[in-house]
Amino acid sequence: MEQFLYPTFTAFFAALLTWFFSKRKSLAEDRAAELDNAVNAVRYYRELLDDITIRLTAATETIKNMEIQHRELMLINQQLVDELQKFKQLNGKQI
């Protein structure tokens, strides 16, 4: 009976110790994987924000340029309207 019990208990306790230490190891590996995933997510969103910042800056510059061009075109349009009014007055037509 002892020949059966001692090896069985030895194997049982060895398996229990192995399970205990492997549980801690797998827990540490899971935490490391979660940390890696968080770092990757932060990197992804940082790159996204950098890209959006660049696009927003370019769009703002484009809008400013278009506003300047709009003002210039409005001035040219007003000058053309004034010239047209002068031309009509010279031909005797009233506006």
MMTF fields as JSON, N, C-alpha, C and O atoms, coordinates in Angstrom:
{
  "mmtfVersion": "1.0.0",
  "mmtfProducer": "UNKNOWN",
  "numBonds": 379,
  "numAtoms": 380,
  "numGroups": 95,
  "numChains": 1,
  "numModels": 1,
  "chainsPerModel": [1],
  "groupsPerChain": [95],
  "chainIdList": ["A"],
  "bondAtomList": [4, 2, 8, 6, 12, 10, 16, 14, 20, 18, 24, 22, 28, 26, 32, 30, 36, 34, 40, 38, 44, 42, 48, 46, 52, 50, 56, 54, 60, 58, 64, 62, 68, 66, 72, 70, 76, 74, 80, 78, 84, 82, 88, 86, 92, 90, 96, 94, 100, 98, 104, 102, 108, 106, 112, 110, 116, 114, 120, 118, 124, 122, 128, 126, 132, 130, 136, 134, 140, 138, 144, 142, 148, 146, 152, 150, 156, 154, 160, 158, 164, 162, 168, 166, 172, 170, 176, 174, 180, 178, 184, 182, 188, 186, 192, 190, 196, 194, 200, 198, 204, 202, 208, 206, 212, 210, 216, 214, 220, 218, 224, 222, 228, 226, 232, 230, 236, 234, 240, 238, 244, 242, 248, 246, 252, 250, 256, 254, 260, 258, 264, 262, 268, 266, 272, 270, 276, 274, 280, 278, 284, 282, 288, 286, 292, 290, 296, 294, 300, 298, 304, 302, 308, 306, 312, 310, 316, 314, 320, 318, 324, 322, 328, 326, 332, 330, 336, 334, 340, 338, 344, 342, 348, 346, 352, 350, 356, 354, 360, 358, 364, 362, 368, 366, 372, 370, 376, 374],
  "bondOrderList": [1, 1, 1, 1, 1, 1, 1, 1, 1, 1, 1, 1, 1, 1, 1, 1, 1, 1, 1, 1, 1, 1, 1, 1, 1, 1, 1, 1, 1, 1, 1, 1, 1, 1, 1, 1, 1, 1, 1, 1, 1, 1, 1, 1, 1, 1, 1, 1, 1, 1, 1, 1, 1, 1, 1, 1, 1, 1, 1, 1, 1, 1, 1, 1, 1, 1, 1, 1, 1, 1, 1, 1, 1, 1, 1, 1, 1, 1, 1, 1, 1, 1, 1, 1, 1, 1, 1, 1, 1, 1, 1, 1, 1, 1],
  "groupList": [{"groupName": "MET", "atomNameList": ["N", "CA", "C", "O"], "elementList": ["N", "C", "C", "O"], "formalChargeList": [0, 0, 0, 0], "bondAtomList": [1, 0, 2, 1, 3, 2], "bondOrderList": [1, 1, 2], "singleLetterCode": "M", "chemCompType": "L-PEPTIDE LINKING"}, {"groupName": "GLU", "atomNameList": ["N", "CA", "C", "O"], "elementList": ["N", "C", "C", "O"], "formalChargeList": [0, 0, 0, 0], "bondAtomList": [1, 0, 2, 1, 3, 2], "bondOrderList": [1, 1, 2], "singleLetterCode": "E", "chemCompType": "L-PEPTIDE LINKING"}, {"groupName": "GLN", "atomNameList": ["N", "CA", "C", "O"], "elementList": ["N", "C", "C", "O"], "formalChargeList": [0, 0, 0, 0], "bondAtomList": [1, 0, 2, 1, 3, 2], "bondOrderList": [1, 1, 2], "singleLetterCode": "Q", "chemCompType": "L-PEPTIDE LINKING"}, {"groupName": "PHE", "atomNameList": ["N", "CA", "C", "O"], "elementList": ["N", "C", "C", "O"], "formalChargeList": [0, 0, 0, 0], "bondAtomList": [1, 0, 2, 1, 3, 2], "bondOrderList": [1, 1, 2], "singleLetterCode": "F", "chemCompType": "L-PEPTIDE LINKING"}, {"groupName": "LEU", "atomNameList": ["N", "CA", "C", "O"], "elementList": ["N", "C", "C", "O"], "formalChargeList": [0, 0, 0, 0], "bondAtomList": [1, 0, 2, 1, 3, 2], "bondOrderList": [1, 1, 2], "singleLetterCode": "L", "chemCompType": "L-PEPTIDE LINKING"}, {"groupName": "TYR", "atomNameList": ["N", "CA", "C", "O"], "elementList": ["N", "C", "C", "O"], "formalChargeList": [0, 0, 0, 0], "bondAtomList": [1, 0, 2, 1, 3, 2], "bondOrderList": [1, 1, 2], "singleLetterCode": "Y", "chemCompType": "L-PEPTIDE LINKING"}, {"groupName": "PRO", "atomNameList": ["N", "CA", "C", "O"], "elementList": ["N", "C", "C", "O"], "formalChargeList": [0, 0, 0, 0], "bondAtomList": [1, 0, 2, 1, 3, 2], "bondOrderList": [1, 1, 2], "singleLetterCode": "P", "chemCompType": "L-PEPTIDE LINKING"}, {"groupName": "THR", "atomNameList": ["N", "CA", "C", "O"], "elementList": ["N", "C", "C", "O"], "formalChargeList": [0, 0, 0, 0], "bondAtomList": [1, 0, 2, 1, 3, 2], "bondOrderList": [1, 1, 2], "singleLetterCode": "T", "chemCompType": "L-PEPTIDE LINKING"}, {"groupName": "ALA", "atomNameList": ["N", "CA", "C", "O"], "elementList": ["N", "C", "C", "O"], "formalChargeList": [0, 0, 0, 0], "bondAtomList": [1, 0, 2, 1, 3, 2], "bondOrderList": [1, 1, 2], "singleLetterCode": "A", "chemCompType": "L-PEPTIDE LINKING"}, {"groupName": "TRP", "atomNameList": ["N", "CA", "C", "O"], "elementList": ["N", "C", "C", "O"], "formalChargeList": [0, 0, 0, 0], "bondAtomList": [1, 0, 2, 1, 3, 2], "bondOrderList": [1, 1, 2], "singleLetterCode": "W", "chemCompType": "L-PEPTIDE LINKING"}, {"groupName": "SER", "atomNameList": ["N", "CA", "C", "O"], "elementList": ["N", "C", "C", "O"], "formalChargeList": [0, 0, 0, 0], "bondAtomList": [1, 0, 2, 1, 3, 2], "bondOrderList": [1, 1, 2], "singleLetterCode": "S", "chemCompType": "L-PEPTIDE LINKING"}, {"groupName": "LYS", "atomNameList": ["N", "CA", "C", "O"], "elementList": ["N", "C", "C", "O"], "formalChargeList": [0, 0, 0, 0], "bondAtomList": [1, 0, 2, 1, 3, 2], "bondOrderList": [1, 1, 2], "singleLetterCode": "K", "chemCompType": "L-PEPTIDE LINKING"}, {"groupName": "ARG", "atomNameList": ["N", "CA", "C", "O"], "elementList": ["N", "C", "C", "O"], "formalChargeList": [0, 0, 0, 0], "bondAtomList": [1, 0, 2, 1, 3, 2], "bondOrderList": [1, 1, 2], "singleLetterCode": "R", "chemCompType": "L-PEPTIDE LINKING"}, {"groupName": "ASP", "atomNameList": ["N", "CA", "C", "O"], "elementList": ["N", "C", "C", "O"], "formalChargeList": [0, 0, 0, 0], "bondAtomList": [1, 0, 2, 1, 3, 2], "bondOrderList": [1, 1, 2], "singleLetterCode": "D", "chemCompType": "L-PEPTIDE LINKING"}, {"groupName": "ASN", "atomNameList": ["N", "CA", "C", "O"], "elementList": ["N", "C", "C", "O"], "formalChargeList": [0, 0, 0, 0], "bondAtomList": [1, 0, 2, 1, 3, 2], "bondOrderList": [1, 1, 2], "singleLetterCode": "N", "chemCompType": "L-PEPTIDE LINKING"}, {"groupName": "VAL", "atomNameList": ["N", "CA", "C", "O"], "elementList": ["N", "C", "C", "O"], "formalChargeList": [0, 0, 0, 0], "bondAtomList": [1, 0, 2, 1, 3, 2], "bondOrderList": [1, 1, 2], "singleLetterCode": "V", "chemCompType": "L-PEPTIDE LINKING"}, {"groupName": "ILE", "atomNameList": ["N", "CA", "C", "O"], "elementList": ["N", "C", "C", "O"], "formalChargeList": [0, 0, 0, 0], "bondAtomList": [1, 0, 2, 1, 3, 2], "bondOrderList": [1, 1, 2], "singleLetterCode": "I", "chemCompType": "L-PEPTIDE LINKING"}, {"groupName": "HIS", "atomNameList": ["N", "CA", "C", "O"], "elementList": ["N", "C", "C", "O"], "formalChargeList": [0, 0, 0, 0], "bondAtomList": [1, 0, 2, 1, 3, 2], "bondOrderList": [1, 1, 2], "singleLetterCode": "H", "chemCompType": "L-PEPTIDE LINKING"}, {"groupName": "GLY", "atomNameList": ["N", "CA", "C", "O"], "elementList": ["N", "C", "C", "O"], "formalChargeList": [0, 0, 0, 0], "bondAtomList": [1, 0, 2, 1, 3, 2], "bondOrderList": [1, 1, 2], "singleLetterCode": "G", "chemCompType": "PEPTIDE LINKING"}],
  "groupTypeList": [0, 1, 2, 3, 4, 5, 6, 7, 3, 7, 8, 3, 3, 8, 8, 4, 4, 7, 9, 3, 3, 10, 11, 12, 11, 10, 4, 8, 1, 13, 12, 8, 8, 1, 4, 13, 14, 8, 15, 14, 8, 15, 12, 5, 5, 12, 1, 4, 4, 13, 13, 16, 7, 16, 12, 4, 7, 8, 8, 7, 1, 7, 16, 11, 14, 0, 1, 16, 2, 17, 12, 1, 4, 0, 4, 16, 14, 2, 2, 4, 15, 13, 1, 4, 2, 11, 3, 11, 2, 4, 14, 18, 11, 2, 16],
  "groupIdList": [1, 2, 3, 4, 5, 6, 7, 8, 9, 10, 11, 12, 13, 14, 15, 16, 17, 18, 19, 20, 21, 22, 23, 24, 25, 26, 27, 28, 29, 30, 31, 32, 33, 34, 35, 36, 37, 38, 39, 40, 41, 42, 43, 44, 45, 46, 47, 48, 49, 50, 51, 52, 53, 54, 55, 56, 57, 58, 59, 60, 61, 62, 63, 64, 65, 66, 67, 68, 69, 70, 71, 72, 73, 74, 75, 76, 77, 78, 79, 80, 81, 82, 83, 84, 85, 86, 87, 88, 89, 90, 91, 92, 93, 94, 95],
  "secStructList": [7, 2, 2, 2, 2, 2, 2, 2, 2, 2, 2, 2, 2, 2, 2, 2, 2, 2, 2, 2, 2, 2, 2, 2, 2, 2, 2, 2, 2, 2, 2, 2, 2, 2, 2, 2, 2, 2, 2, 2, 2, 2, 2, 2, 2, 2, 2, 2, 2, 2, 2, 2, 2, 2, 2, 2, 2, 2, 2, 2, 2, 2, 2, 2, 2, 2, 2, 2, 2, 2, 2, 2, 2, 2, 2, 2, 2, 2, 2, 2, 2, 2, 2, 2, 2, 2, 2, 2, 2, 2, 6, 6, 7, 7, 7],
  "xCoordList": [0.818, 0.0, 0.868, 0.575, 1.95, 2.831, 3.522, 3.827, 3.761, 4.404, 3.498, 3.977, 2.253, 1.295, 1.039, 0.948, 0.921, 0.554, 1.665, 1.395, 2.904, 3.987, 4.207, 4.288, 4.305, 4.466, 3.239, 3.364, 2.066, 0.85, 0.837, 0.557, 1.139, 1.181, 2.285, 2.1, 3.413, 4.519, 4.116, 4.368, 3.501, 3.064, 1.977, 1.958, 1.07, -0.013, 0.547, 0.15, 1.457, 2.026, 2.911, 2.948, 3.61, 4.411, 3.496, 3.798, 2.391, 1.429, 0.805, 0.593, 0.503, -0.08, 0.887, 0.482, 2.176, 3.178, 3.353, 3.449, 3.392, 3.529, 2.344, 2.52, 1.144, -0.059, -0.011, -0.365, 0.423, 0.482, 1.433, 1.079, 2.643, 3.616, 3.26, 3.527, 2.67, 2.278, 1.099, 0.956, 0.255, -0.863, -0.333, -0.818, 0.66, 1.259, 1.931, 1.855, 2.584, 3.266, 2.253, 2.454, 1.182, 0.177, -0.525, -0.895, -0.716, -1.305, -0.388, -0.85, 0.91, 1.874, 1.913, 2.007, 1.842, 1.843, 0.576, 0.636, -0.559, -1.8, -1.723, -2.163, -1.162, -1.01, -0.062, -0.297, 1.002, 1.948, 1.281, 1.52, 0.456, -0.253, -1.243, -1.384, -1.929, -2.853, -2.104, -2.578, -0.949, -0.136, 0.336, 0.31, 0.761, 1.168, 0.011, 0.188, -1.17, -2.345, -2.666, -3.029, -2.534, -2.796, -1.779, -2.138, -0.517, 0.528, 0.253, 0.382, -0.122, -0.437, -1.641, -1.652, -2.65, -3.83, -3.47, -3.938, -2.639, -2.215, -1.425, -1.623, -0.544, 0.249, -0.662, -0.472, -1.651, -2.582, -3.363, -3.474, -3.903, -4.688, -3.816, -4.272, -2.576, -1.675, -1.387, -1.396, -1.136, -0.912, -2.156, -2.058, -3.321, -4.567, -4.721, -5.109, -4.42, -4.52, -3.507, -3.817, -2.299, -1.3, -1.779, -1.625, -2.354, -2.87, -4.016, -4.09, -4.903, -6.024, -5.516, -6.046, -4.493, -3.927, -3.352, -3.554, -2.639, -2.063, -3.166, -3.083, -4.201, -5.305, -6.053, -6.442, -6.254, -6.961, -6.167, -6.737, -4.859, -4.008, -4.076, -4.188, -4.008, -4.096, -5.462, -5.544, -6.526, -7.871, -8.032, -8.652, -7.486, -7.566, -6.827, -7.327, -5.661, -4.905, -5.666, -5.695, -6.277, -7.055, -8.23, -8.515, -8.908, -10.051, -9.586, -10.25, -8.467, -7.949, -7.626, -7.955, -6.982, -6.661, -7.922, -7.98, -8.931, -10.177, -10.906, -11.548, -10.821, -11.432, -10.746, -11.407, -9.421, -8.674, -9.071, -9.313, -9.138, -9.527, -10.967, -11.269, -11.847, -13.239, -13.305, -14.04, -12.548, -12.534, -12.024, -12.588, -10.959, -10.415, -11.448, -11.624, -12.126, -13.135, -14.326, -14.909, -14.684, -15.774, -15.38, -16.217, -14.13, -13.667, -13.694, -14.142, -13.214, -13.232, -14.667, -14.959, -15.568, -16.973, -17.561, -18.277, -17.267, -17.778, -17.232, -17.961, -15.951, -15.365, -16.054, -16.318, -16.347, -17.029, -18.459, -18.927, -19.147, -20.499, -20.456, -21.288, -19.495, -19.35, -19.062, -19.619, -18.191, -17.857, -19.071, -19.288, -19.856, -21.065, -22.065, -22.707, -22.203, -23.103, -22.644, -23.469, -21.345, -20.811, -21.084, -21.442, -20.911, -21.148, -22.614, -22.922, -23.513, -24.934, -25.298, -26.131, -24.689, -24.975, -24.476, -25.105, -23.375, -22.856, -23.779, -23.869, -24.456, -25.351, -26.748, -27.62, -26.989, -28.273, -29.281, -30.452, -28.91, -29.856, -29.735, -28.644, -30.859, -30.842, -30.962, -31.573, -30.378, -30.352, -31.458, -31.584],
  "yCoordList": [-1.185, 0.0, 1.259, 2.23, 1.223, 2.373, 2.602, 3.735, 1.513, 1.645, 2.385, 2.973, 2.354, 3.052, 4.482, 5.402, 4.681, 5.982, 7.022, 8.15, 6.669, 7.649, 8.214, 9.433, 7.387, 7.965, 8.781, 9.773, 8.345, 9.079, 10.451, 11.453, 10.504, 11.789, 12.682, 13.891, 12.098, 12.873, 13.478, 14.655, 12.684, 13.184, 14.245, 15.243, 14.023, 14.979, 16.329, 17.37, 16.318, 17.564, 18.244, 19.473, 17.471, 18.051, 18.725, 19.814, 18.082, 18.673, 19.929, 20.908, 19.915, 21.071, 22.253, 23.382, 21.998, 23.07, 23.604, 24.814, 22.72, 23.142, 24.001, 25.026, 23.591, 24.367, 25.741, 26.736, 25.81, 27.076, 28.053, 29.209, 27.589, 28.473, 28.808, 29.918, 27.874, 28.167, 29.134, 29.907, 29.095, 30.041, 31.46, 32.372, 31.652, 32.976, 33.436, 34.608, 32.505, 32.848, 33.245, 34.234, 32.492, 32.816, 34.124, 34.864, 34.426, 35.694, 36.848, 37.868, 36.682, 37.718, 37.888, 39.014, 36.798, 36.883, 37.586, 38.371, 37.307, 37.976, 39.476, 40.273, 39.855, 41.286, 41.951, 43.082, 41.255, 41.809, 41.97, 42.955, 41.012, 41.109, 42.268, 42.98, 42.464, 43.595, 44.914, 45.855, 44.987, 46.193, 46.459, 47.602, 45.427, 45.588, 46.071, 46.933, 45.517, 45.955, 47.419, 48.164, 47.832, 49.224, 50.151, 51.214, 49.747, 50.559, 50.685, 51.77, 49.585, 49.62, 50.506, 51.234, 50.455, 51.296, 52.768, 53.607, 53.081, 54.475, 54.953, 56.078, 54.125, 54.495, 54.729, 55.686, 53.854, 53.983, 55.297, 56.019, 55.604, 56.822, 58.067, 59.108, 57.987, 59.13, 59.422, 60.581, 58.386, 58.573, 59.141, 59.99, 58.671, 59.19, 60.668, 61.45, 61.062, 62.47, 63.326, 64.447, 62.803, 63.552, 63.765, 64.855, 62.736, 62.845, 63.849, 64.653, 63.799, 64.743, 66.167, 67.097, 66.345, 67.682, 68.231, 69.4, 67.394, 67.832, 68.196, 69.222, 67.359, 67.64, 68.907, 69.697, 69.101, 70.292, 71.554, 72.57, 71.49, 72.637, 72.971, 74.137, 71.943, 72.162, 72.724, 73.623, 72.211, 72.7, 74.145, 74.94, 74.499, 75.877, 76.823, 77.906, 76.434, 77.27, 77.431, 78.519, 76.355, 76.425, 77.374, 78.164, 77.309, 78.2, 79.647, 80.525, 79.912, 81.287, 81.79, 82.925, 80.949, 81.351, 81.606, 82.545, 80.767, 80.96, 82.223, 82.886, 82.565, 83.804, 85.016, 85.973, 84.969, 86.067, 86.19, 87.292, 85.061, 85.057, 85.557, 86.276, 85.192, 85.645, 87.162, 87.822, 87.718, 89.187, 89.871, 90.875, 89.329, 89.918, 89.859, 90.833, 88.731, 88.601, 89.527, 90.063, 89.711, 90.638, 92.067, 92.824, 92.45, 93.784, 93.952, 94.975, 92.941, 92.999, 93.079, 93.843, 92.305, 92.335, 93.722, 94.246, 94.317, 95.664, 96.679, 97.561, 96.554, 97.462, 97.283, 98.267, 96.057, 95.81, 96.361, 96.903, 96.228, 96.777, 98.295, 98.893, 98.923, 100.381, 100.814, 101.799, 100.074, 100.399, 100.224, 101.02, 99.186, 98.965, 100.093, 100.539, 100.558, 101.678, 102.927, 103.654, 103.191, 104.353, 104.22, 105.192, 103.005, 102.775, 103.011, 103.608, 102.541, 102.74, 104.217, 104.697, 104.939, 106.37, 107.126, 108.097, 106.703, 107.346, 107.11, 107.963, 105.981, 105.666, 106.223, 106.045, 106.884, 107.512, 106.629, 107.003, 105.511, 104.638, 104.854, 105.055, 104.808, 104.955, 103.576, 102.65, 103.499, 102.214, 102.116, 101.096],
  "zCoordList": [0.0, 0.0, 0.0, -0.697, 0.8, 0.852, -0.49, -0.863, -1.2, -2.504, -3.491, -4.461, -3.25, -4.121, -3.632, -4.446, -2.31, -1.764, -1.903, -2.316, -1.568, -1.616, -3.023, -3.17, -4.05, -5.388, -5.832, -6.551, -5.391, -5.758, -5.101, -5.76, -3.805, -3.106, -3.655, -3.794, -3.962, -4.531, -5.87, -6.126, -6.708, -8.012, -7.841, -8.56, -6.882, -6.65, -6.192, -6.715, -5.229, -4.73, -5.776, -5.849, -6.569, -7.66, -8.677, -9.165, -8.99, -9.93, -9.338, -10.053, -8.025, -7.351, -7.366, -7.643, -7.068, -7.117, -8.532, -8.74, -9.479, -10.873, -11.29, -11.95, -10.911, -11.249, -10.599, -11.232, -9.342, -8.624, -9.306, -9.539, -9.626, -10.252, -11.699, -12.16, -12.406, -13.782, -13.815, -14.762, -12.788, -12.713, -12.58, -13.25, -11.717, -11.551, -12.842, -13.21, -13.519, -14.766, -15.84, -16.546, -15.966, -16.988, -16.666, -17.578, -15.379, -14.986, -15.383, -15.894, -15.146, -15.529, -17.043, -17.529, -17.794, -19.255, -19.757, -20.704, -19.129, -19.518, -19.273, -20.102, -18.128, -17.833, -18.822, -19.248, -19.185, -20.159, -21.526, -22.225, -21.9, -23.184, -23.161, -24.155, -22.038, -21.927, -22.02, -22.656, -21.395, -21.457, -22.881, -23.337, -23.581, -24.975, -25.835, -26.696, -25.603, -26.357, -26.074, -26.985, -24.82, -24.469, -25.132, -25.638, -25.127, -25.769, -27.269, -27.835, -27.907, -29.335, -29.617, -30.61, -28.762, -28.95, -28.801, -29.571, -27.812, -27.617, -28.828, -29.287, -29.345, -30.524, -31.728, -32.478, -31.909, -33.033, -32.949, -33.94, -31.769, -31.639, -31.701, -32.175, -31.235, -31.35, -32.83, -33.246, -33.615, -35.051, -35.724, -36.61, -35.302, -35.855, -35.54, -36.408, -34.301, -33.917, -34.668, -35.071, -34.858, -35.619, -37.05, -37.6, -37.652, -39.017, -39.084, -40.013, -38.103, -38.091, -37.91, -38.517, -37.079, -36.87, -38.166, -38.494, -38.899, -40.17, -41.152, -41.827, -41.238, -42.157, -41.759, -42.619, -40.457, -39.992, -40.294, -40.693, -40.107, -40.422, -41.911, -42.291, -42.742, -44.19, -44.575, -45.412, -43.979, -44.296, -43.848, -44.554, -42.693, -42.202, -43.137, -43.442, -43.589, -44.527, -45.841, -46.415, -46.313, -47.547, -47.385, -48.285, -46.26, -46.015, -45.958, -46.508, -45.309, -45.255, -46.651, -46.993, -47.464, -48.839, -49.649, -50.444, -49.445, -50.183, -49.728, -50.543, -48.452, -47.974, -48.597, -49.0, -48.673, -49.305, -50.771, -51.264, -51.464, -52.874, -53.022, -53.974, -52.109, -52.157, -52.013, -52.747, -51.077, -50.908, -52.173, -52.61, -52.761, -53.992, -55.113, -55.844, -55.252, -56.298, -56.044, -56.986, -54.785, -54.467, -54.832, -55.324, -54.603, -54.991, -56.512, -57.028, -57.207, -58.679, -59.174, -60.094, -58.579, -58.968, -58.728, -59.581, -57.583, -57.293, -58.297, -58.75, -58.643, -59.644, -60.991, -61.683, -61.371, -62.64, -62.615, -63.616, -61.496, -61.381, -61.486, -62.169, -60.818, -60.908, -62.34, -62.825, -63.009, -64.402, -65.313, -66.227, -65.062, -65.843, -65.629, -66.58, -64.392, -64.117, -64.848, -65.402, -64.86, -65.581, -67.073, -67.737, -67.595, -69.017, -69.368, -70.4, -68.509, -68.759, -68.663, -69.431, -67.735, -67.608, -68.839, -69.26, -69.409, -70.6, -71.798, -72.68, -71.839, -72.944, -72.708, -73.559, -71.595, -71.362, -70.691, -70.624, -70.204, -69.52, -68.016, -67.481, -67.368, -65.91, -65.272, -65.807, -64.161, -63.466, -62.451, -61.772]
}
